[in-house]
Amino acid sequence: MQRILSLLMMLLLTIMAAAQSVVIIKGKVHGNTKGYNKVYIYGKNLQTDSALISNGEFLINCPYTDGVMPVLYTEYDLQVKKGMTPYPLVIDGPCTVTLEDIDIEKGMASAKLSGNRSAEEYLRFDQNIATVKGGAKEYAVFLNNYVKDHADVYAAAFVMLRYRSLLSADDMEALLGQLAPAVRETETGKAIAVYLEALKRSSMGATVNDFVLPTPGGQDFSFSSLRGKYVLIDFWASWCSPCKASFPHMKKLYEQLRGDRFEILSISIDKDKKAWLKELKQQKLPWLQLHDTADVAERNFAVAAVPTVFLVDPDGRLVMKETGFDKTGKGPIEKKLRALFPGKITPDTPLKKMK
């Protein structure tokens, strides 16, 4: 009877998916779950939810909107492997995705996927990119070839955006033009166009467009109020370990350069305001702090990863960009600051310790 009810429920949800914008995910699991029988789902434009593995099967349904990417992980991974192993479904519309033959020990990625071409193609891409050997050039060639060969598949746009830091602006623009019109019109396709515009705005020598963001206290702060100073703009997040690792050295640098002609401006890309404020209390950063509630990192500076740091001159022009911030003091921006402020920081003089 339980088996019949399960089949009837699957049939009902399949009918619902045909009539509504719904994604149905059906999975079959084998192996000893050791009593950890939940499968969790989260993702952009999705509420976190879970389903129970019963008789080796689970069923999840969620609403579909443009840009939705369900990500799955298991309670077994959390409790037995002591870590989450996310499994993304790069889908492009309402569908029923079937995940067969999931080995609970190997995780969701061991599944045989069917039901949505984009998800199937992305799974193959994810498997193949792991075999690429070499440096950035080899990855760029692989990405270019993949997008050209799958220009009519939503997964190609997703790949372009996810791996944008490995593609040149010229490559991105050329590949965007080759995507099928329907793929370009997706939320991800439009995000690529926004990114390319941001690259132009953030090219070296360009004047930074003014922006206004809130301080921790909720007051609006205008970037243009810093004209007349060299400004180190630091994009970071509370969940970013390398960002936080750079703060002790950044504090020492700020102690030596702070004054009428220099300022640091940290901008958090945290979506969770509470997480940002909590981390600020722990870090005790002595310079200006703003919360990126207007996607300034993406729209004005084409930030693809954090930490990313920009140096802006007193006229508001971009001077340098550094992905990461070298906490040893040997990074390109710090070398530039040594030249701009001779005698303030020198290779032979250790930085003062903060009191």
C-alpha positions, 0 to 999 in steps of 0.5 A: 500500500505504501508503495502504491501511495508513493507512486500516486504521489509522484504521478500527482506531482508530475501532473502539477509540474505540467500545470505550474512552474514546479521542479520535481526531484526524484532520487533513489539511494542505496547503501547504509545511511546509518539513520541519517535519512534527510536530503536537504535543498537550498539555492538562489530564489529557494527556501531551504527545505528537506525530504526524507529518504524512505525505502531508498527513495526521496521526493522534493518539489520546489517552485521554478523561477528564472535563475533558480538553481537547486543545490542538494546535500545529504544529512549523511555527509554532514554527520558521517563525513563532517562536511557538506558536499553541495550538488547543483542542478543547473536547470532551465525550466519546470521539469522532473529530474531523476537521480538514479543509483545514488551511493550514500557513501559517495554522495549526490554526485554519484547519481545518474541524472536524467530529465533536463538537458541543461542539468545533464550537460552541466554534470558532464561539464563538471566531470570533464573540467576536473580532468583539465591539466595546466594553468589558466590558459588551458582552462580558458581554452576548455571553457571557450570550447565548451560554450561554443559547443553548447551555445543553445544550452542554459548550462553554457551561460551558467558556466560563463558566469561561474568561471568568468575570472578565467575568461578575458573580457574579449572572450566573454563578449564573443561567447555571449554573442554566440549564445542562443537568443533564448539563453541570452535572455535568461537571468544568467545571460543578462547577468553576463551582460551586466558583468561585461558593462562593469568590466568597462566601468572598472578598467584602470584609469576609469573614473569610479561612478559615485555610489551610496551605501549604508554604514553599520548604523544605517546612515547613507554614505556617498563614495564621492565624499572621499574625493581628494584622498587615495582610497583602498576599496576592499570588497569582503564577506563575513564567510571569507577566510582569506578576507579576514586573514588579511585584516591584521596586516591591513590594520598595520598599514592603515595605522601608518598611512591614515590621514588627510590623503589616505583612507580604507573603505571596506564593502561587505557583499554579505547578503545577511546583514546580521552576519556582517554586523556580528563579524564587524564586532569581532574584527574591530576594523578602524576604517569605514565600513559599508554594506553592499545593498545595491550590488555595487561590487558586481555592477560597478566593479565586476568583482568575481571573488573576494577579497578584491581590492582597488586603489582609487586616486584623489580624482576618483580614478582607478589606479590598480586592482588586486584579487586578494590582498597580500598580507606579507606586504609584497603585493602590487598595491602595497608597492604602489602605496610605498611609492606614493607615500615615501618614508611612511612604509619602507621594506627595511622598517617593520610595520608598527603594531596596533595598540 
